[in-house]
Amino acid sequence: MHISRTLWAFLCALSTLRAVDTKTWQQGEMADFEKGTLTRLSLGSDGRLALAPVVKEIFDPGVAFLWAIARDSKGNLYAGGGGLGGSKTKLFMVDPSGKSKTLAELEGITIQAIAIDSKDRVYAATSPDGRVYRVDQAGKSEVFYDPKQKYIWALEFSRSGDLFVATGDQGEIHRVTPAGVGSVFFKTEETHARSMAIDPNGNLIVGTDPSGLILRITPAGEGFVLYQSPKREITAVAVTSEGTIYAAGVGNKAPVPAPAPAPAPAPAAPGPGGRGGAAAPPTLAGAAPAITGGSDIYRIQTDGYPRRIWSHPQDLVYALAFDGRGRVLAGTGNHGDIYRLEPDHKYWKLLSLSSTQITGFCTTGGRLYAVTGNIGKIFSIGPELEQTGVFESDIFDAGAFSYWGRLAYSPKENNGVVVETRSGNLNRAQKNWNEFSRTNAGRIVSPPARFLQFRLTLSGPGEITEVDAAYQMKNVAPEVEEVEITPANYKFPAPSMSAPAASTSLTLPALGHHNASSSSTSAPAADSGASPSLTYAKGFMGARWLANDDNGDSMLFKVEIRGANESAWKLLKDKIREHYYSWDSTSFPDGKYLVRITATDAPSNPPEQALSASAQSEPFLIDNAAPEISGLSAAPSGGKVEVRFHAKDALSTLAKAEYSVNGGDWIVVEPTTRLTDSAEHDYRVLVDRGAGENTIAVRVSDENDNESVAKIVVK
């Protein structure tokens, strides 16, 4: 689907966009649909919409977080968590009928891990100053094991009945016998043994913090690093029945500081319960700064080959599990999203829960149970699908007032879809928009406007892969915003005589980099105000103009001129594509003139629909006549010659007067008033008298570079 959409977008770009062309708003990428609102729908990474699994909130204990969940053989659920204060935390139980109760209250701020033994006895690990409690069905609790560690992150039972305890802040794994006798089984040499699972061969699979290691530890206590991830914290690990390992890593690693001598550290301040220690991992520290770097999911095959199979720049994976078909499920924060990974490198955003963090999973018979944080709740998910789901699109901006056509979705065979649209002229859908209306035989019935939104209601097992809405902007006349006359005696390059040749080449984007949604339109055709450099050309005048077309139409321009006291416009040039033009002004009598620029969108519209608009310049002067020099005289004055003359221009202010003796350099002469500020001046200058005959020339120019020369011979 993506290849065809990309090719279509590029091919459309090769042709000229016209106001009367039918354009298409396409929604078919995951990024397109993420801008809208999904209700009871799942969204695929390839842009598919389908009904989501049924979600039911089955318990709200009124706590900030639930971190752990487990299920016994009778179908009872056990969950634990806590808040950021208090000296006791609660272990909750929900029976198969949905009845809930507080099974026990344990010493500690929070419960981070829960495990069930073969006799359906519940083991709950508290933190900080972690202890493992065993709780019977009557709610009686006892300390089963104290690892003398700050945190307990995970609990797992081996087939022999030993309980493995993953801890921090020394990163130790403890093994505890059924009698409650335990000892250190393995030291990870990390701060935290953050997550743990057992593979089919009885090996422990452990994820660490802060080096992001994934280790395999044999029943004999021999460790081996399977993968050193680029992430800091391995928050979850899960193992299939065949032994394939999946692990989630989050957060960027902190840069390693340069070693420096330091004084011996003071003992760590004691936390609740009295023990000191390192801080909790970033994902679990209540006052930790925001985690940067997003998260990855890695797959390690049975032969040890590791590979990253999923990544997200913002969402943080807290929990991993498998659905009834063995597909990986990932619970994330901080938007409460659950993802399902597919074997073909695609994935689904299955649903978003009302809580912001999915912190733990357990599965049974295809049903998924999830515990959450912010706020702490238990949810039941699937395996049934919702009966209906709704997608409400982002608001589409057509760029101008537009008429709506057909709205089509793919695949067409999916009959369980109801399509509605609404339109408005405000860029956010409020009460001042039209109400949603069902399409009529696929055609949008919403009134013409600038903005459009659609709503799809799905029922049944089908999927939606793409939605296309046709529209056509109402043609509006171009606008000539400003006309400027350029300096006299300068010339623009000659305008082109034909339209630029259409490109015959096509460059596709790199695979995996698709065009963004076409919910934005091409920018209107407009002149940036820039123009090419002018060259000196005596007698030429020029004009340039700023024009745009809100429809993005191509424009042609007509340039006309008339005298200030005339009524009829005379054509200078028609069908100009450039936003500038120069002409030879010597064919026009001197005087004041105006230029009119008319823009038309005819190249982009049928003749009967083409529109035009005009604007004219301020009056300007054409002056190609030279100043008149009169009264030139030369008379002896002592040892010099006094030269006098008078200069006058009919239309322009005089610019400069000069004299030259016997063909020498020109020397500037000031008028008798000193300032050169009018069209008429008298000049007087004393010139050195040479021997014999002398020729004195005078030259006067006006502000339009017109000049005249006169001479006198002195004997």
C-alpha positions as CSV (number, residue, x, y, z in Angstrom):
1,M,0.0,0.0,0.0
2,H,2.8,2.4,0.9
3,I,4.6,2.0,-2.4
4,S,1.5,2.8,-4.4
5,R,0.7,5.9,-2.3
6,T,4.3,7.2,-2.6
7,L,4.4,6.7,-6.3
8,W,1.0,8.4,-6.7
9,A,2.1,11.4,-4.6
10,F,5.3,11.9,-6.7
11,L,3.5,11.5,-10.0
12,C,0.9,14.0,-9.0
13,A,3.8,16.4,-8.1
14,L,5.0,16.2,-11.7
15,S,1.9,17.8,-13.1
16,T,0.9,21.4,-12.5
17,L,-1.6,21.8,-9.6
18,R,-4.7,23.6,-10.8
19,A,-7.4,25.2,-8.8
20,V,-10.1,23.3,-10.6
21,D,-8.2,20.0,-10.3
22,T,-9.7,17.5,-7.9
23,K,-7.2,16.9,-5.1
24,T,-7.2,14.2,-2.5
25,W,-6.7,14.2,1.2
26,Q,-5.2,10.8,2.0
27,Q,-5.0,9.1,5.4
28,G,-3.1,5.7,5.2
29,E,0.0,5.9,7.4
30,M,0.2,5.2,11.1
31,A,1.3,8.8,11.7
32,D,-1.9,10.0,9.9
33,F,-4.2,8.0,12.2
34,E,-2.3,8.8,15.4
35,K,-3.2,12.5,14.9
36,G,-6.9,11.5,15.2
37,T,-8.8,9.9,18.1
38,L,-9.2,6.1,18.3
39,T,-11.9,4.6,20.4
40,R,-12.1,0.8,20.8
41,L,-9.8,0.4,17.8
42,S,-6.3,-0.9,17.3
43,L,-3.8,0.8,14.9
44,G,-1.2,-1.1,12.9
45,S,2.3,0.2,12.1
46,D,1.4,-0.1,8.4
47,G,-1.7,2.1,8.8
48,R,-4.4,-0.5,9.4
49,L,-7.4,0.1,11.6
50,A,-9.2,-2.8,13.3
51,L,-11.4,-3.5,16.3
52,A,-9.5,-3.6,19.5
53,P,-9.7,-6.4,22.2
54,V,-12.4,-5.8,24.8
55,V,-11.1,-4.0,27.9
56,K,-12.7,-4.2,31.3
57,E,-11.6,-2.4,34.5
58,I,-12.0,-5.1,37.1
59,F,-10.4,-3.5,40.2
60,D,-9.5,0.0,41.4
61,P,-7.8,-0.2,44.8
62,G,-7.3,3.5,45.1
63,V,-3.5,3.5,45.1
64,A,-1.1,5.4,42.9
65,F,0.7,2.3,41.5
66,L,0.3,-1.4,41.1
67,W,3.6,-2.9,40.1
68,A,3.0,-6.7,40.1
69,I,0.4,-9.2,39.3
70,A,0.1,-13.0,39.5
71,R,-2.6,-15.7,39.1
72,D,-3.0,-19.0,41.0
73,S,-4.3,-22.3,39.7
74,K,-7.8,-21.4,40.9
75,G,-8.0,-18.2,38.9
76,N,-7.5,-15.8,41.7
77,L,-5.5,-12.7,40.9
78,Y,-3.0,-11.1,43.3
79,A,-1.7,-7.6,42.8
80,G,0.5,-5.2,44.8
81,G,1.9,-1.8,44.5
82,G,1.7,1.3,46.7
83,G,2.3,5.0,46.7
84,L,5.2,7.3,47.6
85,G,4.6,7.3,51.4
86,G,3.4,5.3,54.3
87,S,5.0,2.4,56.2
88,K,2.7,-0.4,55.0
89,T,1.6,-1.6,51.6
90,K,-1.4,-3.8,50.6
91,L,-1.6,-7.1,48.8
92,F,-4.9,-7.3,46.9
93,M,-6.8,-10.4,45.7
94,V,-9.6,-10.6,43.1
95,D,-11.4,-13.9,42.7
96,P,-12.7,-15.3,39.4
97,S,-16.2,-13.8,40.0
98,G,-14.6,-10.3,40.3
99,K,-14.9,-9.9,44.1
100,S,-11.9,-8.1,45.5
101,K,-10.4,-7.7,49.0
102,T,-7.2,-6.7,50.7
103,L,-5.5,-10.0,51.5
104,A,-2.8,-8.6,53.7
105,E,-0.9,-5.5,54.8
106,L,2.9,-5.8,54.7
107,E,5.7,-3.7,56.0
108,G,7.2,-1.6,53.2
109,I,6.3,1.3,50.9
110,T,5.5,-0.9,47.8
111,I,5.2,-4.4,46.5
112,Q,7.4,-4.8,43.4
113,A,7.1,-8.6,42.8
114,I,4.7,-11.5,43.4
115,A,5.1,-15.2,42.8
116,I,2.8,-18.2,43.4
117,D,4.2,-21.6,44.4
118,S,2.9,-25.1,43.5
119,K,0.6,-25.0,46.5
120,D,-1.0,-21.7,45.5
121,R,0.8,-19.9,48.3
122,V,1.5,-16.2,47.6
123,Y,4.9,-14.6,47.9
124,A,5.2,-10.9,47.8
125,A,8.4,-8.8,47.8
126,T,8.4,-5.4,49.3
127,S,10.7,-2.4,48.8
128,P,12.7,-0.5,50.0
129,D,14.5,-2.6,52.6
130,G,13.1,-5.6,50.7
131,R,11.7,-8.7,52.4
132,V,9.8,-11.6,50.9
133,Y,6.5,-12.4,52.7
134,R,4.5,-15.6,52.3
135,V,0.8,-15.1,52.6
136,D,-1.8,-17.8,52.9
137,Q,-5.4,-17.7,51.7
138,A,-6.6,-16.5,55.0
139,G,-4.4,-13.4,54.7
140,K,-1.9,-14.5,57.4
141,S,1.6,-13.3,56.5
142,E,5.1,-14.1,57.6
143,V,8.6,-13.0,56.6
144,F,9.7,-15.9,54.4
145,Y,13.2,-14.5,53.5
146,D,15.2,-11.3,54.1
147,P,18.0,-10.9,51.5
148,K,19.4,-7.9,53.5
149,Q,19.1,-5.8,50.3
150,K,17.5,-2.4,49.6
151,Y,15.2,-3.5,46.8
152,I,13.6,-6.7,45.5
153,W,12.7,-6.5,41.8
154,A,11.6,-10.0,40.7
155,L,10.7,-13.4,42.0
156,E,10.7,-16.7,40.1
157,F,10.2,-20.3,41.1
158,S,12.3,-23.1,39.7
159,R,10.9,-26.5,38.8
160,S,12.5,-27.8,42.0
161,G,10.6,-25.3,44.1
162,D,13.5,-23.0,44.9
163,L,12.6,-19.3,44.9
164,F,15.0,-16.9,43.1
165,V,15.1,-13.3,44.3
166,A,16.5,-10.5,42.1
167,T,17.7,-7.6,44.2
168,G,19.3,-4.2,44.3
169,D,21.3,-2.2,45.2
170,Q,24.1,-4.8,45.0
171,G,22.6,-6.6,42.0
172,E,22.5,-10.0,43.6
173,I,20.4,-13.1,42.8
174,H,19.5,-15.1,45.9
175,R,18.2,-18.7,45.9
176,V,15.8,-19.6,48.7
177,T,14.8,-23.2,49.5
178,P,11.1,-24.1,50.2
179,A,12.1,-24.0,53.9
180,G,13.0,-20.3,53.6
181,V,16.8,-20.8,53.8
182,G,18.5,-18.6,51.3
183,S,21.9,-17.3,50.2
184,V,23.5,-15.4,47.4
185,F,23.4,-17.5,44.2
186,F,25.0,-15.0,41.7
187,K,26.4,-11.5,41.7
188,T,25.7,-9.6,38.5
189,E,28.3,-6.9,39.4
190,E,25.6,-4.4,38.5
191,T,23.6,-2.1,40.8
192,H,20.3,-3.7,40.1
193,A,19.2,-7.2,38.9
194,R,16.2,-5.5,37.5
195,S,14.2,-8.2,35.8
196,M,14.2,-12.0,35.7
197,A,12.6,-15.1,34.0
198,I,13.4,-18.8,33.7
199,D,14.0,-20.5,30.4
200,P,12.9,-24.1,29.5
201,N,16.3,-25.5,30.6
202,G,16.0,-23.9,34.1
203,N,18.5,-21.1,33.3
204,L,17.8,-17.7,34.8
205,I,17.5,-14.8,32.3
206,V,18.3,-11.6,34.1
207,G,18.2,-7.9,33.0
208,T,20.3,-5.3,34.8
209,D,20.7,-1.6,35.4
210,P,22.7,0.6,34.7
211,S,24.7,-1.3,32.0
212,G,21.7,-2.8,30.3
213,L,23.0,-6.4,30.4
214,I,21.0,-9.5,29.6
215,L,22.6,-12.5,31.3
216,R,22.0,-16.2,31.3
217,I,22.7,-17.9,34.7
218,T,22.8,-21.7,34.7
219,P,21.4,-23.8,37.6
220,A,25.0,-24.3,38.6
221,G,25.4,-20.5,39.1
222,E,27.5,-19.9,36.0
223,G,26.8,-16.5,34.3
224,F,27.2,-15.4,30.7
225,V,26.3,-12.1,29.1
226,L,24.0,-12.7,26.2
227,Y,23.8,-9.1,25.1
228,Q,25.0,-5.7,26.2
229,S,22.2,-3.4,25.1
230,P,22.6,0.3,24.2
231,K,20.0,1.1,26.8
232,R,20.5,1.6,30.5
233,E,17.9,-0.5,32.1
234,I,16.4,-3.9,31.1
235,T,13.0,-3.5,32.6
236,A,11.4,-6.8,31.5
237,V,12.4,-10.2,30.1
238,A,10.2,-13.0,28.8
239,V,11.0,-16.4,27.4
240,T,9.0,-18.6,25.0
241,S,8.5,-22.3,25.5
242,E,11.2,-22.9,22.8
243,G,13.7,-20.7,24.7
244,T,13.6,-17.5,22.6
245,I,14.3,-14.5,24.8
246,Y,12.6,-11.1,24.6
247,A,13.9,-8.2,26.6
248,A,13.0,-4.5,26.9
249,G,15.6,-1.8,27.4
250,V,14.9,1.8,28.3
251,G,16.7,5.1,28.7
252,N,20.0,6.4,27.4
253,K,23.1,5.4,29.3
254,A,24.8,8.2,31.3
255,P,28.2,9.3,30.0
256,V,31.1,7.8,31.9
257,P,32.8,10.6,33.9
258,A,36.6,10.9,33.9
259,P,38.1,9.2,37.0
260,A,39.1,11.6,39.7
261,P,40.4,11.2,43.3
262,A,37.6,11.6,45.8
263,P,37.3,11.3,49.6
264,A,36.0,8.2,51.0
265,P,32.2,8.2,50.8
266,A,30.1,8.6,53.8
267,P,27.6,5.9,54.7
268,A,24.4,6.2,52.7
269,A,21.5,7.8,54.4
270,P,19.1,5.2,55.6
271,G,15.8,4.8,53.8
272,P,12.5,3.6,55.3
273,G,13.4,0.6,57.5
274,G,17.0,1.9,58.2
275,R,19.1,0.5,55.4
276,G,21.2,2.7,53.2
277,G,21.9,2.0,49.5
278,A,21.9,3.2,45.9
279,A,18.9,4.9,44.2
280,A,16.3,2.9,42.5
281,P,16.4,2.6,38.7
282,P,15.1,5.6,36.8
283,T,11.8,3.9,35.8
284,L,10.9,3.3,39.4
285,A,12.4,6.2,41.3
286,G,9.6,8.5,42.3
287,A,11.5,11.7,42.0
288,A,13.7,10.7,39.1
289,P,14.1,13.1,36.2
290,A,12.4,12.3,32.9
291,I,13.9,9.3,31.1
292,T,15.3,10.1,27.7
293,G,16.0,7.8,24.8
294,G,12.7,5.8,24.6
295,S,12.9,2.1,24.6
296,D,13.9,-1.0,22.5
297,I,12.7,-4.6,22.5
298,Y,15.4,-7.2,21.7
299,R,15.0,-10.8,20.6
300,I,17.7,-13.3,21.4
301,Q,17.4,-16.6,19.5
302,T,18.1,-20.0,21.0
303,D,21.6,-19.9,19.3
304,G,22.4,-16.6,21.1
305,Y,21.9,-14.2,18.2
306,P,20.5,-10.9,19.4
307,R,18.6,-8.4,17.4
308,R,16.5,-5.3,18.0
309,I,13.0,-5.9,16.7
310,W,11.1,-2.8,18.0
311,S,11.9,0.7,19.1
312,H,10.0,3.8,20.2
313,P,11.5,7.2,20.8
314,Q,9.2,8.2,23.7
315,D,7.3,5.2,25.1
316,L,8.9,3.2,27.9
317,V,8.4,-0.6,28.1
318,Y,7.6,-1.8,31.6
319,A,6.2,-5.3,31.0
320,L,6.4,-8.1,28.4
321,A,4.1,-11.1,27.9
322,F,2.8,-13.4,25.2
323,D,-0.7,-13.7,23.8
324,G,-2.5,-16.9,23.0
325,R,-0.7,-17.2,19.7
326,G,2.7,-16.5,21.1
327,R,3.0,-12.9,19.9
328,V,4.9,-10.5,22.1
329,L,2.9,-8.0,24.1
330,A,4.5,-4.8,25.5
331,G,3.1,-2.6,28.2
332,T,4.4,0.9,28.1
333,G,4.3,4.4,29.7
334,N,3.8,7.2,29.8
335,H,0.7,7.1,27.6
336,G,-0.8,3.8,28.7
337,D,-0.3,2.0,25.4
338,I,-0.1,-1.8,24.8
339,Y,1.7,-2.9,21.7
340,R,1.6,-6.3,20.0
341,L,4.6,-7.3,17.8
342,E,4.1,-9.3,14.6
343,P,6.6,-11.7,13.1
344,D,7.0,-9.6,9.9
345,H,8.6,-6.6,11.7
346,K,5.2,-4.9,11.9
347,Y,3.3,-4.1,15.1
348,W,0.0,-3.0,16.4
349,K,-0.9,-0.4,19.0
350,L,-3.6,-2.6,20.5
351,L,-5.1,-0.1,22.8
352,S,-4.5,2.8,25.3
353,L,-5.7,2.4,28.9
354,S,-6.9,5.2,31.1
355,S,-3.9,4.9,33.4
356,T,-0.6,6.3,32.0
357,Q,1.7,3.3,32.7
358,I,1.3,-0.4,32.1
359,T,3.5,-1.9,34.8
360,G,2.8,-5.7,34.8
361,F,1.1,-8.5,32.9
362,C,-0.1,-12.0,33.4
363,T,-1.9,-14.2,30.9
364,T,-4.2,-17.2,30.9
365,G,-6.3,-18.8,28.1
366,G,-5.7,-16.0,25.7
367,R,-6.9,-13.4,28.3
368,L,-4.5,-10.7,29.4
369,Y,-4.5,-9.1,32.8
370,A,-2.6,-5.8,33.2
371,V,-1.8,-3.7,36.3
372,T,-1.1,0.0,35.9
373,G,0.4,3.1,37.5
374,N,-1.0,6.6,37.6
375,I,-3.6,5.4,38.6
376,G,-3.2,1.8,40.0
377,K,-5.8,-0.5,38.5
378,I,-6.3,-4.0,37.2
379,F,-7.7,-4.5,33.7
380,S,-8.9,-7.6,31.8
381,I,-8.1,-7.5,28.1
382,G,-9.5,-9.8,25.4
383,P,-9.5,-12.3,23.9
384,E,-12.9,-11.1,22.6
385,L,-13.0,-8.1,20.2
386,E,-15.1,-5.0,20.6
387,Q,-18.4,-4.9,18.7
388,T,-17.8,-1.4,17.3
389,G,-14.9,1.1,17.2
390,V,-14.7,4.7,16.2
391,F,-12.0,6.7,14.5
392,E,-12.3,10.5,14.5
393,S,-9.8,12.1,12.1
394,D,-7.5,15.0,12.5
395,I,-8.8,18.3,11.1
396,F,-7.9,18.7,7.4
397,D,-7.1,22.2,6.2
398,A,-7.8,22.5,2.4
399,G,-6.0,25.8,2.4
400,A,-9.0,27.8,1.1
401,F,-12.8,27.5,0.8
402,S,-13.4,24.2,-0.9
403,Y,-16.1,21.9,-2.3
404,W,-16.1,18.3,-1.1
405,G,-16.5,15.2,-3.3
406,R,-16.3,11.5,-2.6
407,L,-14.9,9.9,0.6
408,A,-13.6,6.4,-0.1
409,Y,-12.0,3.8,2.2
410,S,-10.0,0.6,1.5
411,P,-10.7,-2.2,1.2
412,K,-14.0,-1.4,-0.4
413,E,-15.3,-4.9,0.5
414,N,-15.6,-4.0,4.1
415,N,-19.3,-3.3,4.5
416,G,-19.2,-2.8,8.3
417,V,-18.2,0.9,8.1
418,V,-20.3,4.0,8.7
419,V,-18.7,7.2,7.3
420,E,-19.6,10.6,8.6
421,T,-18.1,14.1,8.0
422,R,-18.4,17.6,9.2
423,S,-17.0,20.9,7.9
424,G,-16.3,24.4,9.2
425,N,-14.2,27.5,8.8
426,L,-12.6,27.4,12.2
427,N,-9.3,25.4,12.6
428,R,-10.7,23.5,15.6
429,A,-13.9,21.6,15.7
430,Q,-16.2,23.4,18.0
431,K,-19.9,24.1,18.2
432,N,-19.6,26.5,15.4
433,W,-19.0,23.7,12.9
434,N,-21.6,21.7,11.1
435,E,-22.8,18.5,12.7
436,F,-21.6,15.1,11.6
437,S,-23.5,13.8,8.6
438,R,-23.4,10.4,6.9
439,T,-22.1,10.3,3.4
440,N,-24.6,9.7,0.6
441,A,-23.5,6.9,-1.7
442,G,-19.9,7.7,-0.7
443,R,-20.3,11.4,-1.4
444,I,-19.6,14.0,1.3
445,V,-22.7,16.0,2.1
446,S,-21.1,18.5,4.5
447,P,-21.3,22.1,3.2
448,P,-18.3,23.7,1.4
449,A,-15.8,25.2,3.8
450,R,-12.1,25.3,4.5
451,F,-11.8,22.5,7.1
452,L,-13.0,19.0,7.1
453,Q,-13.1,16.1,9.5
454,F,-14.4,12.5,9.1
455,R,-15.5,9.9,11.5
456,L,-15.5,6.1,10.8
457,T,-17.5,3.6,12.8
458,L,-16.3,0.0,12.3
459,S,-18.2,-3.1,13.1
460,G,-17.2,-6.7,12.3
461,P,-13.8,-8.3,11.7
462,G,-12.7,-6.2,8.7
463,E,-9.9,-3.6,8.6
464,I,-9.5,-0.2,7.1
465,T,-6.2,0.5,5.4
466,E,-6.7,3.9,3.8
467,V,-9.2,6.8,3.6
468,D,-9.3,9.3,0.7
469,A,-11.4,12.4,0.6
470,A,-11.7,14.4,-2.7
471,Y,-12.0,18.1,-2.7
472,Q,-11.7,21.1,-5.0
473,M,-10.8,24.6,-3.9
474,K,-13.0,27.4,-5.1
475,N,-11.1,29.5,-7.6
476,V,-10.3,33.0,-6.4
477,A,-8.7,35.8,-8.3
478,P,-5.0,36.3,-8.0
479,E,-3.8,39.4,-6.1
480,V,-1.2,42.0,-7.2
481,E,-0.1,43.4,-3.9
482,E,2.5,45.9,-4.9
483,V,3.9,47.5,-8.1
484,E,7.3,49.2,-8.0
485,I,9.1,51.2,-10.7
486,T,12.8,50.5,-10.7
487,P,15.6,53.1,-11.1
488,A,15.8,54.7,-14.6
489,N,18.4,53.5,-17.1
490,Y,18.6,50.0,-15.7
491,K,17.3,46.9,-17.3
492,F,16.1,43.4,-16.2
493,P,17.1,40.3,-18.1
494,A,14.9,39.5,-21.1
495,P,11.8,37.4,-20.0
496,S,11.6,33.9,-21.2
497,M,9.5,33.3,-24.3
498,S,8.1,29.9,-23.4
499,A,7.0,28.0,-20.4
500,P,9.6,26.0,-18.5
501,A,9.8,22.4,-19.7
502,A,8.1,19.9,-17.4
503,S,10.4,17.5,-15.6
504,T,10.6,14.0,-17.0
505,S,12.5,12.5,-14.1
506,L,11.2,11.0,-10.9
507,T,13.1,10.6,-7.6
508,L,11.6,8.4,-4.9
509,P,12.3,8.7,-1.2
510,A,14.4,6.1,0.6
511,L,12.6,2.9,1.5
512,G,11.0,3.3,4.9
513,H,10.8,7.1,4.6
514,H,7.3,7.8,3.3
515,N,5.8,11.1,2.6
516,A,3.9,12.8,5.4
517,S,0.1,12.8,5.2
518,S,-1.3,15.0,2.5
519,S,-3.3,16.8,5.2
520,S,-1.3,19.9,4.2
521,T,-1.7,21.6,0.8
522,S,0.8,23.1,-1.5
523,A,1.7,26.6,-0.7
524,P,0.0,29.3,-2.8
525,A,1.9,30.5,-5.8
526,A,3.6,33.7,-4.7
527,D,6.4,36.1,-5.6
528,S,9.0,36.3,-2.8
529,G,9.7,39.9,-3.7
530,A,13.2,39.0,-5.0
531,S,14.2,39.8,-8.6
532,P,17.3,39.4,-10.7
533,S,20.1,42.0,-10.9
534,L,19.6,44.9,-13.3
535,T,22.3,46.1,-15.8
536,Y,22.8,49.7,-16.9
537,A,21.0,50.5,-20.1
538,K,20.5,54.2,-20.9
539,G,16.9,55.0,-21.6
540,F,15.3,51.9,-20.2
541,M,12.7,51.8,-17.4
542,G,11.5,48.8,-15.4
543,A,8.8,47.6,-13.1
544,R,8.5,44.7,-10.7
545,W,5.6,43.4,-8.7
546,L,4.5,41.2,-5.8
547,A,1.6,38.9,-6.6
548,N,0.1,35.6,-5.2
549,D,-2.7,33.2,-5.8
550,D,-4.4,31.6,-2.8
551,N,-5.3,28.5,-5.0
552,G,-1.6,28.0,-5.9
553,D,-2.4,28.6,-9.6
554,S,0.2,29.5,-12.1
555,M,-0.1,33.1,-13.2
556,L,0.5,35.2,-16.3
557,F,1.0,39.0,-16.3
558,K,0.1,41.8,-18.6
559,V,2.0,45.1,-18.4
560,E,0.3,48.4,-19.6
561,I,1.3,52.1,-19.6
562,R,-0.5,55.4,-19.9
563,G,0.3,59.0,-19.4
564,A,-0.8,60.6,-16.2
565,N,-3.4,62.8,-18.1
566,E,-4.5,60.0,-20.4
567,S,-7.4,57.5,-20.0
568,A,-6.5,54.6,-22.3
569,W,-3.9,52.0,-21.3
570,K,-1.3,51.0,-24.0
571,L,0.0,47.4,-24.0
572,L,3.7,47.0,-23.3
573,K,3.9,43.2,-22.9
574,D,1.4,40.3,-22.4
575,K,1.7,36.8,-21.1
576,I,4.7,37.3,-18.9
577,R,5.6,34.6,-16.4
578,E,8.2,36.6,-14.6
579,H,7.3,39.2,-11.9
580,Y,9.3,41.9,-13.6
581,Y,9.7,43.7,-17.0
582,S,11.8,46.4,-18.6
583,W,11.1,48.5,-21.7
584,D,12.8,51.3,-23.8
585,S,11.4,54.6,-22.6
586,T,12.9,56.6,-25.4
587,S,10.0,55.9,-27.6
588,F,7.7,57.7,-25.2
589,P,7.5,61.5,-24.8
590,D,8.9,62.9,-21.6
591,G,6.3,63.3,-18.9
592,K,4.6,61.5,-16.0
593,Y,3.2,58.0,-16.5
594,L,1.6,55.0,-14.7
595,V,2.0,51.3,-15.2
596,R,-0.7,48.7,-14.6
597,I,0.0,45.0,-13.9
598,T,-2.8,42.5,-14.6
599,A,-2.5,39.0,-13.2
600,T,-4.5,36.1,-14.5
601,D,-4.8,32.5,-13.4
602,A,-5.7,31.4,-16.9
603,P,-2.9,28.8,-17.2
604,S,-4.5,26.7,-14.4
605,N,-8.2,27.1,-15.3
606,P,-10.6,26.7,-18.2
607,P,-11.2,30.0,-20.0
608,E,-14.7,30.5,-18.5
609,Q,-13.4,30.1,-15.0
610,A,-10.2,32.1,-15.2
611,L,-10.0,35.2,-13.0
612,S,-7.8,38.2,-13.0
613,A,-6.8,41.2,-10.9
614,S,-4.9,44.4,-11.5
615,A,-2.9,47.0,-9.6
616,Q,-1.1,50.1,-10.8
617,S,2.1,51.9,-9.8
618,E,2.5,55.4,-8.4
619,P,3.1,58.0,-11.1
620,F,6.7,58.1,-12.3
621,L,8.7,60.3,-14.7
622,I,10.1,59.5,-18.1
623,D,12.8,62.0,-18.8
624,N,15.2,61.5,-21.6
625,A,15.8,65.2,-22.5
626,A,19.2,66.8,-21.6
627,P,19.4,70.0,-19.6
628,E,19.9,73.2,-21.5
629,I,23.1,75.3,-21.1
630,S,22.9,79.0,-21.8
631,G,24.8,82.2,-21.2
632,L,28.2,80.5,-21.4
633,S,30.9,83.3,-21.1
634,A,34.5,83.6,-20.2
635,A,36.2,86.9,-19.2
636,P,39.7,87.7,-17.8
637,S,39.8,88.3,-14.1
638,G,43.3,89.1,-12.9
639,G,45.5,86.2,-13.7
640,K,42.5,83.9,-14.2
641,V,39.5,83.4,-16.4
642,E,36.0,83.8,-14.9
643,V,33.6,81.3,-16.5
644,R,29.8,81.8,-16.1
645,F,26.9,79.8,-17.4
646,H,23.3,79.0,-16.8
647,A,21.7,75.4,-16.8
648,K,18.0,74.5,-16.9
649,D,16.1,71.1,-17.1
650,A,12.5,70.9,-18.2
651,L,11.4,68.1,-15.8
652,S,14.2,66.9,-13.5
653,T,16.4,68.3,-10.8
654,L,19.9,69.1,-11.9
655,A,22.4,66.6,-10.6
656,K,25.9,67.9,-11.4
657,A,27.9,70.5,-13.3
658,E,31.5,70.1,-14.4
659,Y,34.2,71.9,-16.4
660,S,37.3,70.8,-18.3
661,V,40.2,72.8,-19.7
662,N,41.8,71.7,-23.0
663,G,40.4,68.2,-22.7
664,G,41.7,67.6,-19.1
665,D,39.9,66.0,-16.2
666,W,36.4,67.1,-15.4
667,I,36.1,69.2,-12.3
668,V,32.9,69.6,-10.4
669,V,31.4,73.1,-10.2
670,E,29.1,74.3,-7.4
671,P,26.1,76.5,-8.3
672,T,26.1,80.0,-7.0
673,T,23.6,78.9,-4.4
674,R,26.1,76.2,-3.3
675,L,23.3,73.5,-3.1
676,T,22.2,71.6,-6.2
677,D,18.5,71.3,-5.4
678,S,16.4,72.6,-8.4
679,A,15.9,72.3,-12.1
680,E,17.7,75.6,-12.8
681,H,21.0,77.0,-11.5
682,D,23.7,79.7,-12.3
683,Y,27.3,78.7,-12.2
684,R,30.5,80.8,-11.7
685,V,34.0,79.4,-11.6
686,L,37.6,80.9,-11.8
687,V,39.9,78.9,-14.1
688,D,43.6,79.2,-14.4
689,R,44.6,81.1,-17.6
690,G,47.1,79.2,-19.7
691,A,49.3,80.6,-22.4
692,G,47.8,80.9,-25.9
693,E,44.4,79.7,-26.8
694,N,42.3,77.6,-24.3
695,T,39.2,75.6,-24.8
696,I,36.9,75.5,-21.8
697,A,34.0,72.9,-21.9
698,V,31.2,72.7,-19.4
699,R,28.9,69.6,-18.8
700,V,25.6,69.5,-17.0
701,S,23.6,66.3,-16.1
702,D,20.2,65.8,-14.4
703,E,19.1,63.1,-12.0
704,N,18.1,60.8,-14.9
705,D,21.6,60.7,-16.3
706,N,20.7,63.1,-19.2
707,E,23.6,65.4,-20.0
708,S,24.6,68.3,-22.3
709,V,27.9,69.8,-23.1
710,A,28.9,73.4,-24.3
711,K,32.3,75.0,-24.9
712,I,34.0,78.4,-25.2
713,V,37.4,79.3,-26.6
714,V,39.5,81.8,-24.8
715,K,42.5,83.5,-26.7
